[in-house]
């Protein structure tokens, strides 16, 4: 039973890592800034910064993330209700 749980966690972790690496790879290829590529969740255990991206390994080995800037608010000179 314990072997099954450990195997599930490892396989799930690999799937999530590959999925998030796809986001990272294609964002970098498109010239989009990726602020952080992280393996795991929780506090940082190890990190390194290179080319504007922080690569981290976190304490809980479940999940991964690639963090990039959100949509930017555009400034307009228009007045609401007018064209």
mmCIF file of the N, C-alpha and C atoms, coordinates in Angstrom:
data_MODEL
# 
_entry.id   MODEL 
# 
loop_
_atom_site.group_PDB 
_atom_site.id 
_atom_site.type_symbol 
_atom_site.label_atom_id 
_atom_site.label_alt_id 
_atom_site.label_comp_id 
_atom_site.label_asym_id 
_atom_site.label_entity_id 
_atom_site.label_seq_id 
_atom_site.pdbx_PDB_ins_code 
_atom_site.Cartn_x 
_atom_site.Cartn_y 
_atom_site.Cartn_z 
_atom_site.occupancy 
_atom_site.B_iso_or_equiv 
_atom_site.pdbx_formal_charge 
_atom_site.auth_seq_id 
_atom_site.auth_comp_id 
_atom_site.auth_asym_id 
_atom_site.auth_atom_id 
_atom_site.pdbx_PDB_model_num 
ATOM 1   N N  . UNK A 1 1  ? 0.824   -1.207 0.000   1.00 0.00 ? 1  UNK A N  1 
ATOM 2   C CA . UNK A 1 1  ? 0.000   0.000  0.000   1.00 0.00 ? 1  UNK A CA 1 
ATOM 3   C C  . UNK A 1 1  ? 0.861   1.262  0.000   1.00 0.00 ? 1  UNK A C  1 
ATOM 4   N N  . UNK A 1 2  ? 1.889   1.302  0.840   1.00 0.00 ? 2  UNK A N  1 
ATOM 5   C CA . UNK A 1 2  ? 2.740   2.483  0.921   1.00 0.00 ? 2  UNK A CA 1 
ATOM 6   C C  . UNK A 1 2  ? 3.537   2.674  -0.374  1.00 0.00 ? 2  UNK A C  1 
ATOM 7   N N  . UNK A 1 3  ? 3.929   1.567  -1.011  1.00 0.00 ? 3  UNK A N  1 
ATOM 8   C CA . UNK A 1 3  ? 4.648   1.636  -2.286  1.00 0.00 ? 3  UNK A CA 1 
ATOM 9   C C  . UNK A 1 3  ? 3.743   2.267  -3.349  1.00 0.00 ? 3  UNK A C  1 
ATOM 10  N N  . UNK A 1 4  ? 2.459   1.928  -3.345  1.00 0.00 ? 4  UNK A N  1 
ATOM 11  C CA . UNK A 1 4  ? 1.510   2.489  -4.298  1.00 0.00 ? 4  UNK A CA 1 
ATOM 12  C C  . UNK A 1 4  ? 1.381   3.998  -4.120  1.00 0.00 ? 4  UNK A C  1 
ATOM 13  N N  . UNK A 1 5  ? 1.307   4.459  -2.893  1.00 0.00 ? 5  UNK A N  1 
ATOM 14  C CA . UNK A 1 5  ? 1.178   5.894  -2.611  1.00 0.00 ? 5  UNK A CA 1 
ATOM 15  C C  . UNK A 1 5  ? 2.430   6.637  -3.049  1.00 0.00 ? 5  UNK A C  1 
ATOM 16  N N  . UNK A 1 6  ? 3.583   6.092  -2.729  1.00 0.00 ? 6  UNK A N  1 
ATOM 17  C CA . UNK A 1 6  ? 4.845   6.732  -3.115  1.00 0.00 ? 6  UNK A CA 1 
ATOM 18  C C  . UNK A 1 6  ? 4.981   6.770  -4.636  1.00 0.00 ? 6  UNK A C  1 
ATOM 19  N N  . UNK A 1 7  ? 4.623   5.678  -5.299  1.00 0.00 ? 7  UNK A N  1 
ATOM 20  C CA . UNK A 1 7  ? 4.673   5.627  -6.759  1.00 0.00 ? 7  UNK A CA 1 
ATOM 21  C C  . UNK A 1 7  ? 3.739   6.658  -7.369  1.00 0.00 ? 7  UNK A C  1 
ATOM 22  N N  . UNK A 1 8  ? 2.537   6.776  -6.814  1.00 0.00 ? 8  UNK A N  1 
ATOM 23  C CA . UNK A 1 8  ? 1.572   7.760  -7.312  1.00 0.00 ? 8  UNK A CA 1 
ATOM 24  C C  . UNK A 1 8  ? 2.140   9.177  -7.189  1.00 0.00 ? 8  UNK A C  1 
ATOM 25  N N  . UNK A 1 9  ? 2.725   9.492  -6.040  1.00 0.00 ? 9  UNK A N  1 
ATOM 26  C CA . UNK A 1 9  ? 3.275   10.823 -5.813  1.00 0.00 ? 9  UNK A CA 1 
ATOM 27  C C  . UNK A 1 9  ? 4.407   11.122 -6.795  1.00 0.00 ? 9  UNK A C  1 
ATOM 28  N N  . UNK A 1 10 ? 5.270   10.149 -7.041  1.00 0.00 ? 10 UNK A N  1 
ATOM 29  C CA . UNK A 1 10 ? 6.380   10.350 -7.979  1.00 0.00 ? 10 UNK A CA 1 
ATOM 30  C C  . UNK A 1 10 ? 5.866   10.536 -9.401  1.00 0.00 ? 10 UNK A C  1 
ATOM 31  N N  . UNK A 1 11 ? 4.947   9.674  -9.842  1.00 0.00 ? 11 UNK A N  1 
ATOM 32  C CA . UNK A 1 11 ? 4.413   9.775  -11.207 1.00 0.00 ? 11 UNK A CA 1 
ATOM 33  C C  . UNK A 1 11 ? 3.643   11.080 -11.384 1.00 0.00 ? 11 UNK A C  1 
ATOM 34  N N  . UNK A 1 12 ? 2.826   11.439 -10.406 1.00 0.00 ? 12 UNK A N  1 
ATOM 35  C CA . UNK A 1 12 ? 2.066   12.689 -10.471 1.00 0.00 ? 12 UNK A CA 1 
ATOM 36  C C  . UNK A 1 12 ? 3.016   13.885 -10.531 1.00 0.00 ? 12 UNK A C  1 
ATOM 37  N N  . UNK A 1 13 ? 4.061   13.859 -9.724  1.00 0.00 ? 13 UNK A N  1 
ATOM 38  C CA . UNK A 1 13 ? 5.043   14.935 -9.716  1.00 0.00 ? 13 UNK A CA 1 
ATOM 39  C C  . UNK A 1 13 ? 5.737   15.081 -11.067 1.00 0.00 ? 13 UNK A C  1 
ATOM 40  N N  . UNK A 1 14 ? 6.075   13.966 -11.693 1.00 0.00 ? 14 UNK A N  1 
ATOM 41  C CA . UNK A 1 14 ? 6.725   14.010 -13.002 1.00 0.00 ? 14 UNK A CA 1 
ATOM 42  C C  . UNK A 1 14 ? 5.774   14.580 -14.051 1.00 0.00 ? 14 UNK A C  1 
ATOM 43  N N  . UNK A 1 15 ? 4.512   14.162 -14.023 1.00 0.00 ? 15 UNK A N  1 
ATOM 44  C CA . UNK A 1 15 ? 3.525   14.687 -14.973 1.00 0.00 ? 15 UNK A CA 1 
ATOM 45  C C  . UNK A 1 15 ? 3.348   16.197 -14.828 1.00 0.00 ? 15 UNK A C  1 
ATOM 46  N N  . UNK A 1 16 ? 3.236   16.666 -13.592 1.00 0.00 ? 16 UNK A N  1 
ATOM 47  C CA . UNK A 1 16 ? 3.065   18.108 -13.355 1.00 0.00 ? 16 UNK A CA 1 
ATOM 48  C C  . UNK A 1 16 ? 4.315   18.863 -13.786 1.00 0.00 ? 16 UNK A C  1 
ATOM 49  N N  . UNK A 1 17 ? 5.485   18.320 -13.492 1.00 0.00 ? 17 UNK A N  1 
ATOM 50  C CA . UNK A 1 17 ? 6.743   18.950 -13.878 1.00 0.00 ? 17 UNK A CA 1 
ATOM 51  C C  . UNK A 1 17 ? 6.841   19.092 -15.398 1.00 0.00 ? 17 UNK A C  1 
ATOM 52  N N  . UNK A 1 18 ? 6.524   18.042 -16.126 1.00 0.00 ? 18 UNK A N  1 
ATOM 53  C CA . UNK A 1 18 ? 6.569   18.089 -17.591 1.00 0.00 ? 18 UNK A CA 1 
ATOM 54  C C  . UNK A 1 18 ? 5.560   19.102 -18.114 1.00 0.00 ? 18 UNK A C  1 
ATOM 55  N N  . UNK A 1 19 ? 4.368   19.129 -17.533 1.00 0.00 ? 19 UNK A N  1 
ATOM 56  C CA . UNK A 1 19 ? 3.322   20.068 -17.941 1.00 0.00 ? 19 UNK A CA 1 
ATOM 57  C C  . UNK A 1 19 ? 3.793   21.513 -17.740 1.00 0.00 ? 19 UNK A C  1 
ATOM 58  N N  . UNK A 1 20 ? 4.293   21.818 -16.564 1.00 0.00 ? 20 UNK A N  1 
ATOM 59  C CA . UNK A 1 20 ? 4.750   23.182 -16.276 1.00 0.00 ? 20 UNK A CA 1 
ATOM 60  C C  . UNK A 1 20 ? 5.982   23.553 -17.094 1.00 0.00 ? 20 UNK A C  1 
ATOM 61  N N  . UNK A 1 21 ? 6.843   22.578 -17.368 1.00 0.00 ? 21 UNK A N  1 
ATOM 62  C CA . UNK A 1 21 ? 7.992   22.867 -18.207 1.00 0.00 ? 21 UNK A CA 1 
ATOM 63  C C  . UNK A 1 21 ? 7.545   23.262 -19.612 1.00 0.00 ? 21 UNK A C  1 
ATOM 64  N N  . UNK A 1 22 ? 6.443   22.690 -20.087 1.00 0.00 ? 22 UNK A N  1 
ATOM 65  C CA . UNK A 1 22 ? 5.886   23.087 -21.379 1.00 0.00 ? 22 UNK A CA 1 
ATOM 66  C C  . UNK A 1 22 ? 5.483   24.554 -21.376 1.00 0.00 ? 22 UNK A C  1 
ATOM 67  N N  . UNK A 1 23 ? 4.829   25.011 -20.302 1.00 0.00 ? 23 UNK A N  1 
ATOM 68  C CA . UNK A 1 23 ? 4.486   26.438 -20.174 1.00 0.00 ? 23 UNK A CA 1 
ATOM 69  C C  . UNK A 1 23 ? 5.762   27.291 -20.205 1.00 0.00 ? 23 UNK A C  1 
ATOM 70  N N  . UNK A 1 24 ? 6.744   26.879 -19.420 1.00 0.00 ? 24 UNK A N  1 
ATOM 71  C CA . UNK A 1 24 ? 8.007   27.613 -19.327 1.00 0.00 ? 24 UNK A CA 1 
ATOM 72  C C  . UNK A 1 24 ? 8.704   27.681 -20.685 1.00 0.00 ? 24 UNK A C  1 
ATOM 73  N N  . UNK A 1 25 ? 8.837   26.554 -21.337 1.00 0.00 ? 25 UNK A N  1 
ATOM 74  C CA . UNK A 1 25 ? 9.567   26.464 -22.593 1.00 0.00 ? 25 UNK A CA 1 
ATOM 75  C C  . UNK A 1 25 ? 8.944   27.356 -23.669 1.00 0.00 ? 25 UNK A C  1 
ATOM 76  N N  . UNK A 1 26 ? 7.631   27.258 -23.844 1.00 0.00 ? 26 UNK A N  1 
ATOM 77  C CA . UNK A 1 26 ? 6.996   28.029 -24.908 1.00 0.00 ? 26 UNK A CA 1 
ATOM 78  C C  . UNK A 1 26 ? 6.878   29.512 -24.565 1.00 0.00 ? 26 UNK A C  1 
ATOM 79  N N  . UNK A 1 27 ? 6.792   29.845 -23.287 1.00 0.00 ? 27 UNK A N  1 
ATOM 80  C CA . UNK A 1 27 ? 6.812   31.262 -22.904 1.00 0.00 ? 27 UNK A CA 1 
ATOM 81  C C  . UNK A 1 27 ? 8.179   31.863 -23.220 1.00 0.00 ? 27 UNK A C  1 
ATOM 82  N N  . UNK A 1 28 ? 9.244   31.179 -22.859 1.00 0.00 ? 28 UNK A N  1 
ATOM 83  C CA . UNK A 1 28 ? 10.590  31.658 -23.154 1.00 0.00 ? 28 UNK A CA 1 
ATOM 84  C C  . UNK A 1 28 ? 10.798  31.773 -24.663 1.00 0.00 ? 28 UNK A C  1 
ATOM 85  N N  . UNK A 1 29 ? 10.312  30.798 -25.389 1.00 0.00 ? 29 UNK A N  1 
ATOM 86  C CA . UNK A 1 29 ? 10.458  30.800 -26.843 1.00 0.00 ? 29 UNK A CA 1 
ATOM 87  C C  . UNK A 1 29 ? 9.712   31.952 -27.498 1.00 0.00 ? 29 UNK A C  1 
ATOM 88  N N  . UNK A 1 30 ? 8.596   32.362 -26.889 1.00 0.00 ? 30 UNK A N  1 
ATOM 89  C CA . UNK A 1 30 ? 7.808   33.476 -27.408 1.00 0.00 ? 30 UNK A CA 1 
ATOM 90  C C  . UNK A 1 30 ? 8.319   34.819 -26.905 1.00 0.00 ? 30 UNK A C  1 
ATOM 91  N N  . UNK A 1 31 ? 9.351   34.810 -26.077 1.00 0.00 ? 31 UNK A N  1 
ATOM 92  C CA . UNK A 1 31 ? 9.924   36.055 -25.575 1.00 0.00 ? 31 UNK A CA 1 
ATOM 93  C C  . UNK A 1 31 ? 9.189   36.623 -24.370 1.00 0.00 ? 31 UNK A C  1 
ATOM 94  N N  . UNK A 1 32 ? 8.396   35.806 -23.703 1.00 0.00 ? 32 UNK A N  1 
ATOM 95  C CA . UNK A 1 32 ? 7.658   36.239 -22.520 1.00 0.00 ? 32 UNK A CA 1 
ATOM 96  C C  . UNK A 1 32 ? 8.536   36.021 -21.287 1.00 0.00 ? 32 UNK A C  1 
ATOM 97  N N  . UNK A 1 33 ? 8.563   37.025 -20.407 1.00 0.00 ? 33 UNK A N  1 
ATOM 98  C CA . UNK A 1 33 ? 9.345   36.917 -19.179 1.00 0.00 ? 33 UNK A CA 1 
ATOM 99  C C  . UNK A 1 33 ? 8.712   35.877 -18.253 1.00 0.00 ? 33 UNK A C  1 
ATOM 100 N N  . UNK A 1 34 ? 9.504   34.909 -17.837 1.00 0.00 ? 34 UNK A N  1 
ATOM 101 C CA . UNK A 1 34 ? 9.072   33.938 -16.832 1.00 0.00 ? 34 UNK A CA 1 
ATOM 102 C C  . UNK A 1 34 ? 9.804   34.309 -15.556 1.00 0.00 ? 34 UNK A C  1 
ATOM 103 N N  . UNK A 1 35 ? 9.068   34.810 -14.569 1.00 0.00 ? 35 UNK A N  1 
ATOM 104 C CA . UNK A 1 35 ? 9.710   35.281 -13.333 1.00 0.00 ? 35 UNK A CA 1 
ATOM 105 C C  . UNK A 1 35 ? 10.265  34.143 -12.497 1.00 0.00 ? 35 UNK A C  1 
ATOM 106 N N  . UNK A 1 36 ? 9.516   33.014 -12.438 1.00 0.00 ? 36 UNK A N  1 
ATOM 107 C CA . UNK A 1 36 ? 9.971   31.902 -11.601 1.00 0.00 ? 36 UNK A CA 1 
ATOM 108 C C  . UNK A 1 36 ? 9.510   30.581 -12.178 1.00 0.00 ? 36 UNK A C  1 
ATOM 109 N N  . UNK A 1 37 ? 10.402  29.604 -12.157 1.00 0.00 ? 37 UNK A N  1 
ATOM 110 C CA . UNK A 1 37 ? 10.054  28.219 -12.469 1.00 0.00 ? 37 UNK A CA 1 
ATOM 111 C C  . UNK A 1 37 ? 10.357  27.429 -11.215 1.00 0.00 ? 37 UNK A C  1 
ATOM 112 N N  . UNK A 1 38 ? 9.339   26.818 -10.644 1.00 0.00 ? 38 UNK A N  1 
ATOM 113 C CA . UNK A 1 38 ? 9.472   26.201 -9.335  1.00 0.00 ? 38 UNK A CA 1 
ATOM 114 C C  . UNK A 1 38 ? 9.021   24.745 -9.373  1.00 0.00 ? 38 UNK A C  1 
ATOM 115 N N  . UNK A 1 39 ? 9.778   23.893 -8.694  1.00 0.00 ? 39 UNK A N  1 
ATOM 116 C CA . UNK A 1 39 ? 9.391   22.502 -8.499  1.00 0.00 ? 39 UNK A CA 1 
ATOM 117 C C  . UNK A 1 39 ? 9.005   22.359 -7.038  1.00 0.00 ? 39 UNK A C  1 
ATOM 118 N N  . UNK A 1 40 ? 7.775   21.947 -6.780  1.00 0.00 ? 40 UNK A N  1 
ATOM 119 C CA . UNK A 1 40 ? 7.296   21.773 -5.414  1.00 0.00 ? 40 UNK A CA 1 
ATOM 120 C C  . UNK A 1 40 ? 6.540   22.985 -4.910  1.00 0.00 ? 40 UNK A C  1 
ATOM 121 N N  . UNK A 1 41 ? 6.124   22.904 -3.650  1.00 0.00 ? 41 UNK A N  1 
ATOM 122 C CA . UNK A 1 41 ? 5.373   23.975 -2.994  1.00 0.00 ? 41 UNK A CA 1 
ATOM 123 C C  . UNK A 1 41 ? 5.980   24.225 -1.617  1.00 0.00 ? 41 UNK A C  1 
ATOM 124 N N  . UNK A 1 42 ? 5.652   25.372 -1.049  1.00 0.00 ? 42 UNK A N  1 
ATOM 125 C CA . UNK A 1 42 ? 6.125   25.695 0.288   1.00 0.00 ? 42 UNK A CA 1 
ATOM 126 C C  . UNK A 1 42 ? 7.396   26.520 0.254   1.00 0.00 ? 42 UNK A C  1 
ATOM 127 N N  . UNK A 1 43 ? 8.119   26.537 1.375   1.00 0.00 ? 43 UNK A N  1 
ATOM 128 C CA . UNK A 1 43 ? 9.344   27.342 1.464   1.00 0.00 ? 43 UNK A CA 1 
ATOM 129 C C  . UNK A 1 43 ? 10.430  26.844 0.501   1.00 0.00 ? 43 UNK A C  1 
ATOM 130 N N  . UNK A 1 44 ? 11.277  27.768 0.065   1.00 0.00 ? 44 UNK A N  1 
ATOM 131 C CA . UNK A 1 44 ? 12.368  27.433 -0.841  1.00 0.00 ? 44 UNK A CA 1 
ATOM 132 C C  . UNK A 1 44 ? 13.446  26.637 -0.118  1.00 0.00 ? 44 UNK A C  1 
ATOM 133 N N  . UNK A 1 45 ? 13.920  25.580 -0.779  1.00 0.00 ? 45 UNK A N  1 
ATOM 134 C CA . UNK A 1 45 ? 15.050  24.804 -0.281  1.00 0.00 ? 45 UNK A CA 1 
ATOM 135 C C  . UNK A 1 45 ? 16.310  25.230 -1.027  1.00 0.00 ? 45 UNK A C  1 
ATOM 136 N N  . UNK A 1 46 ? 16.175  25.476 -2.320  1.00 0.00 ? 46 UNK A N  1 
ATOM 137 C CA . UNK A 1 46 ? 17.281  25.883 -3.175  1.00 0.00 ? 46 UNK A CA 1 
ATOM 138 C C  . UNK A 1 46 ? 16.757  26.834 -4.231  1.00 0.00 ? 46 UNK A C  1 
ATOM 139 N N  . UNK A 1 47 ? 17.540  27.828 -4.611  1.00 0.00 ? 47 UNK A N  1 
ATOM 140 C CA . UNK A 1 47 ? 17.145  28.715 -5.702  1.00 0.00 ? 47 UNK A CA 1 
ATOM 141 C C  . UNK A 1 47 ? 18.370  29.262 -6.404  1.00 0.00 ? 47 UNK A C  1 
ATOM 142 N N  . UNK A 1 48 ? 18.159  29.608 -7.664  1.00 0.00 ? 48 UNK A N  1 
ATOM 143 C CA . UNK A 1 48 ? 19.210  30.227 -8.473  1.00 0.00 ? 48 UNK A CA 1 
ATOM 144 C C  . UNK A 1 48 ? 18.528  31.152 -9.474  1.00 0.00 ? 48 UNK A C  1 
ATOM 145 N N  . UNK A 1 49 ? 19.114  32.316 -9.689  1.00 0.00 ? 49 UNK A N  1 
ATOM 146 C CA . UNK A 1 49 ? 18.567  33.295 -10.628 1.00 0.00 ? 49 UNK A CA 1 
ATOM 147 C C  . UNK A 1 49 ? 19.452  33.354 -11.863 1.00 0.00 ? 49 UNK A C  1 
ATOM 148 N N  . UNK A 1 50 ? 18.817  33.260 -13.026 1.00 0.00 ? 50 UNK A N  1 
ATOM 149 C CA . UNK A 1 50 ? 19.559  33.299 -14.276 1.00 0.00 ? 50 UNK A CA 1 
ATOM 150 C C  . UNK A 1 50 ? 18.661  33.859 -15.378 1.00 0.00 ? 50 UNK A C  1 
ATOM 151 N N  . UNK A 1 51 ? 19.182  34.829 -16.130 1.00 0.00 ? 51 UNK A N  1 
ATOM 152 C CA . UNK A 1 51 ? 18.460  35.416 -17.266 1.00 0.00 ? 51 UNK A CA 1 
ATOM 153 C C  . UNK A 1 51 ? 17.065  35.921 -16.906 1.00 0.00 ? 51 UNK A C  1 
ATOM 154 N N  . UNK A 1 52 ? 16.916  36.510 -15.734 1.00 0.00 ? 52 UNK A N  1 
ATOM 155 C CA . UNK A 1 52 ? 15.630  37.079 -15.333 1.00 0.00 ? 52 UNK A CA 1 
ATOM 156 C C  . UNK A 1 52 ? 14.648  36.077 -14.759 1.00 0.00 ? 52 UNK A C  1 
ATOM 157 N N  . UNK A 1 53 ? 15.025  34.817 -14.658 1.00 0.00 ? 53 UNK A N  1 
ATOM 158 C CA . UNK A 1 53 ? 14.151  33.777 -14.114 1.00 0.00 ? 53 UNK A CA 1 
ATOM 159 C C  . UNK A 1 53 ? 14.779  33.205 -12.853 1.00 0.00 ? 53 UNK A C  1 
ATOM 160 N N  . UNK A 1 54 ? 13.946  33.037 -11.815 1.00 0.00 ? 54 UNK A N  1 
ATOM 161 C CA . UNK A 1 54 ? 14.398  32.383 -10.596 1.00 0.00 ? 54 UNK A CA 1 
ATOM 162 C C  . UNK A 1 54 ? 13.959  30.927 -10.654 1.00 0.00 ? 54 UNK A C  1 
ATOM 163 N N  . UNK A 1 55 ? 14.915  30.021 -10.551 1.00 0.00 ? 55 UNK A N  1 
ATOM 164 C CA . UNK A 1 55 ? 14.635  28.584 -10.540 1.00 0.00 ? 55 UNK A CA 1 
ATOM 165 C C  . UNK A 1 55 ? 14.674  28.130 -9.095  1.00 0.00 ? 55 UNK A C  1 
ATOM 166 N N  . UNK A 1 56 ? 13.595  27.489 -8.621  1.00 0.00 ? 56 UNK A N  1 
ATOM 167 C CA . UNK A 1 56 ? 13.540  27.084 -7.218  1.00 0.00 ? 56 UNK A CA 1 
ATOM 168 C C  . UNK A 1 56 ? 13.114  25.638 -7.062  1.00 0.00 ? 56 UNK A C  1 
ATOM 169 N N  . UNK A 1 57 ? 13.606  25.036 -5.993  1.00 0.00 ? 57 UNK A N  1 
ATOM 170 C CA . UNK A 1 57 ? 13.118  23.738 -5.528  1.00 0.00 ? 57 UNK A CA 1 
ATOM 171 C C  . UNK A 1 57 ? 12.546  24.007 -4.152  1.00 0.00 ? 57 UNK A C  1 
ATOM 172 N N  . UNK A 1 58 ? 11.324  23.570 -3.937  1.00 0.00 ? 58 UNK A N  1 
ATOM 173 C CA . UNK A 1 58 ? 10.641  23.848 -2.678  1.00 0.00 ? 58 UNK A CA 1 
ATOM 174 C C  . UNK A 1 58 ? 10.481  22.577 -1.848  1.00 0.00 ? 58 UNK A C  1 
ATOM 175 N N  . UNK A 1 59 ? 10.114  22.750 -0.597  1.00 0.00 ? 59 UNK A N  1 
ATOM 176 C CA . UNK A 1 59 ? 10.156  21.666 0.384   1.00 0.00 ? 59 UNK A CA 1 
ATOM 177 C C  . UNK A 1 59 ? 9.159   20.518 0.126   1.00 0.00 ? 59 UNK A C  1 
ATOM 178 N N  . UNK A 1 60 ? 7.962   20.817 -0.354  1.00 0.00 ? 60 UNK A N  1 
ATOM 179 C CA . UNK A 1 60 ? 6.969   19.773 -0.627  1.00 0.00 ? 60 UNK A CA 1 
ATOM 180 C C  . UNK A 1 60 ? 7.031   19.392 -2.102  1.00 0.00 ? 60 UNK A C  1 
ATOM 181 N N  . UNK A 1 61 ? 7.362   18.149 -2.407  1.00 0.00 ? 61 UNK A N  1 
ATOM 182 C CA . UNK A 1 61 ? 7.590   17.764 -3.802  1.00 0.00 ? 61 UNK A CA 1 
ATOM 183 C C  . UNK A 1 61 ? 6.306   17.517 -4.607  1.00 0.00 ? 61 UNK A C  1 
ATOM 184 N N  . UNK A 1 62 ? 5.259   18.225 -4.298  1.00 0.00 ? 62 UNK A N  1 
ATOM 185 C CA . UNK A 1 62 ? 4.009   18.077 -5.044  1.00 0.00 ? 62 UNK A CA 1 
ATOM 186 C C  . UNK A 1 62 ? 3.778   19.324 -5.874  1.00 0.00 ? 62 UNK A C  1 
ATOM 187 N N  . UNK A 1 63 ? 3.717   19.161 -7.162  1.00 0.00 ? 63 UNK A N  1 
ATOM 188 C CA . UNK A 1 63 ? 3.396   20.278 -8.027  1.00 0.00 ? 63 UNK A CA 1 
ATOM 189 C C  . UNK A 1 63 ? 4.613   21.024 -8.526  1.00 0.00 ? 63 UNK A C  1 
ATOM 190 N N  . UNK A 1 64 ? 4.328   21.959 -9.403  1.00 0.00 ? 64 UNK A N  1 
ATOM 191 C CA . UNK A 1 64 ? 5.347   22.829 -9.981  1.00 0.00 ? 64 UNK A CA 1 
ATOM 192 C C  . UNK A 1 64 ? 4.622   24.067 -10.486 1.00 0.00 ? 64 UNK A C  1 
ATOM 193 N N  . UNK A 1 65 ? 5.364   25.111 -10.768 1.00 0.00 ? 65 UNK A N  1 
ATOM 194 C CA . UNK A 1 65 ? 4.739   26.316 -11.294 1.00 0.00 ? 65 UNK A CA 1 
ATOM 195 C C  . UNK A 1 65 ? 5.721   27.091 -12.150 1.00 0.00 ? 65 UNK A C  1 
ATOM 196 N N  . UNK A 1 66 ? 5.168   27.789 -13.116 1.00 0.00 ? 66 UNK A N  1 
ATOM 197 C CA . UNK A 1 66 ? 5.959   28.759 -13.868 1.00 0.00 ? 66 UNK A CA 1 
ATOM 198 C C  . UNK A 1 66 ? 5.204   30.073 -13.774 1.00 0.00 ? 66 UNK A C  1 
ATOM 199 N N  . UNK A 1 67 ? 5.793   31.025 -13.076 1.00 0.00 ? 67 UNK A N  1 
ATOM 200 C CA . UNK A 1 67 ? 5.125   32.300 -12.807 1.00 0.00 ? 67 UNK A CA 1 
ATOM 201 C C  . UNK A 1 67 ? 5.583   33.348 -13.801 1.00 0.00 ? 67 UNK A C  1 
ATOM 202 N N  . UNK A 1 68 ? 4.640   34.010 -14.434 1.00 0.00 ? 68 UNK A N  1 
ATOM 203 C CA . UNK A 1 68 ? 4.938   35.071 -15.377 1.00 0.00 ? 68 UNK A CA 1 
ATOM 204 C C  . UNK A 1 68 ? 4.048   36.243 -15.078 1.00 0.00 ? 68 UNK A C  1 
ATOM 205 N N  . UNK A 1 69 ? 4.389   37.433 -15.563 1.00 0.00 ? 69 UNK A N  1 
ATOM 206 C CA . UNK A 1 69 ? 3.605   38.631 -15.249 1.00 0.00 ? 69 UNK A CA 1 
ATOM 207 C C  . UNK A 1 69 ? 2.171   38.498 -15.742 1.00 0.00 ? 69 UNK A C  1 
ATOM 208 N N  . UNK A 1 70 ? 1.256   39.077 -14.974 1.00 0.00 ? 70 UNK A N  1 
ATOM 209 C CA . UNK A 1 70 ? -0.148  39.074 -15.371 1.00 0.00 ? 70 UNK A CA 1 
ATOM 210 C C  . UNK A 1 70 ? -0.415  40.127 -16.427 1.00 0.00 ? 70 UNK A C  1 
ATOM 211 N N  . UNK A 1 71 ? -1.666  40.235 -16.855 1.00 0.00 ? 71 UNK A N  1 
ATOM 212 C CA . UNK A 1 71 ? -1.999  41.238 -17.863 1.00 0.00 ? 71 UNK A CA 1 
ATOM 213 C C  . UNK A 1 71 ? -1.746  42.645 -17.336 1.00 0.00 ? 71 UNK A C  1 
ATOM 214 N N  . UNK A 1 72 ? -1.252  43.487 -18.195 1.00 0.00 ? 72 UNK A N  1 
ATOM 215 C CA . UNK A 1 72 ? -0.958  44.856 -17.792 1.00 0.00 ? 72 UNK A CA 1 
ATOM 216 C C  . UNK A 1 72 ? -2.172  45.732 -18.039 1.00 0.00 ? 72 UNK A C  1 
ATOM 217 N N  . UNK A 1 73 ? -2.429  46.644 -17.136 1.00 0.00 ? 73 UNK A N  1 
ATOM 218 C CA . UNK A 1 73 ? -3.520  47.600 -17.297 1.00 0.00 ? 73 UNK A CA 1 
ATOM 219 C C  . UNK A 1 73 ? -3.081  48.665 -18.288 1.00 0.00 ? 73 UNK A C  1 
ATOM 220 N N  . UNK A 1 74 ? -3.957  48.950 -19.239 1.00 0.00 ? 74 UNK A N  1 
ATOM 221 C CA . UNK A 1 74 ? -3.625  49.971 -20.231 1.00 0.00 ? 74 UNK A CA 1 
ATOM 222 C C  . UNK A 1 74 ? -4.209  51.298 -19.788 1.00 0.00 ? 74 UNK A C  1 
ATOM 223 N N  . UNK A 1 75 ? -3.421  52.341 -19.922 1.00 0.00 ? 75 UNK A N  1 
ATOM 224 C CA . UNK A 1 75 ? -3.899  53.682 -19.598 1.00 0.00 ? 75 UNK A CA 1 
ATOM 225 C C  . UNK A 1 75 ? -4.575  54.255 -20.833 1.00 0.00 ? 75 UNK A C  1 
ATOM 226 N N  . UNK A 1 76 ? -5.750  54.807 -20.627 1.00 0.00 ? 76 UNK A N  1 
ATOM 227 C CA . UNK A 1 76 ? -6.452  55.443 -21.736 1.00 0.00 ? 76 UNK A CA 1 
ATOM 228 C C  . UNK A 1 76 ? -6.756  56.882 -21.356 1.00 0.00 ? 76 UNK A C  1 
ATOM 229 N N  . UNK A 1 77 ? -6.900  57.692 -22.352 1.00 0.00 ? 77 UNK A N  1 
ATOM 230 C CA . UNK A 1 77 ? -7.222  59.088 -22.128 1.00 0.00 ? 77 UNK A CA 1 
ATOM 231 C C  . UNK A 1 77 ? -8.724  59.370 -22.330 1.00 0.00 ? 77 UNK A C  1 
ATOM 232 N N  . UNK A 1 78 ? -9.496  58.330 -22.456 1.00 0.00 ? 78 UNK A N  1 
ATOM 233 C CA . UNK A 1 78 ? -10.913 58.519 -22.712 1.00 0.00 ? 78 UNK A CA 1 
ATOM 234 C C  . UNK A 1 78 ? -11.684 58.716 -21.400 1.00 0.00 ? 78 UNK A C  1 
ATOM 235 N N  . UNK A 1 79 ? -12.810 59.362 -21.532 1.00 0.00 ? 79 UNK A N  1 
ATOM 236 C CA . UNK A 1 79 ? -13.685 59.587 -20.399 1.00 0.00 ? 79 UNK A CA 1 
ATOM 237 C C  . UNK A 1 79 ? -14.806 58.556 -20.483 1.00 0.00 ? 79 UNK A C  1 
ATOM 238 N N  . UNK A 1 80 ? -15.130 57.855 -19.384 1.00 0.00 ? 80 UNK A N  1 
ATOM 239 C CA . UNK A 1 80 ? -16.194 56.849 -19.441 1.00 0.00 ? 80 UNK A CA 1 
ATOM 240 C C  . UNK A 1 80 ? -17.497 57.462 -19.950 1.00 0.00 ? 80 UNK A C  1 
ATOM 241 N N  . UNK A 1 81 ? -18.147 56.755 -20.857 1.00 0.00 ? 81 UNK A N  1 
ATOM 242 C CA . UNK A 1 81 ? -19.435 57.204 -21.384 1.00 0.00 ? 81 UNK A CA 1 
ATOM 243 C C  . UNK A 1 81 ? -19.301 58.064 -22.620 1.00 0.00 ? 81 UNK A C  1 
ATOM 244 N N  . UNK A 1 82 ? -18.106 58.406 -23.010 1.00 0.00 ? 82 UNK A N  1 
ATOM 245 C CA . UNK A 1 82 ? -17.858 59.213 -24.210 1.00 0.00 ? 82 UNK A CA 1 
ATOM 246 C C  . UNK A 1 82 ? -17.041 58.427 -25.205 1.00 0.00 ? 82 UNK A C  1 
ATOM 247 N N  . UNK A 1 83 ? -17.207 58.778 -26.469 1.00 0.00 ? 83 UNK A N  1 
ATOM 248 C CA . UNK A 1 83 ? -16.413 58.140 -27.513 1.00 0.00 ? 83 UNK A CA 1 
ATOM 249 C C  . UNK A 1 83 ? -15.341 59.029 -28.010 1.00 0.00 ? 83 UNK A C  1 
# 
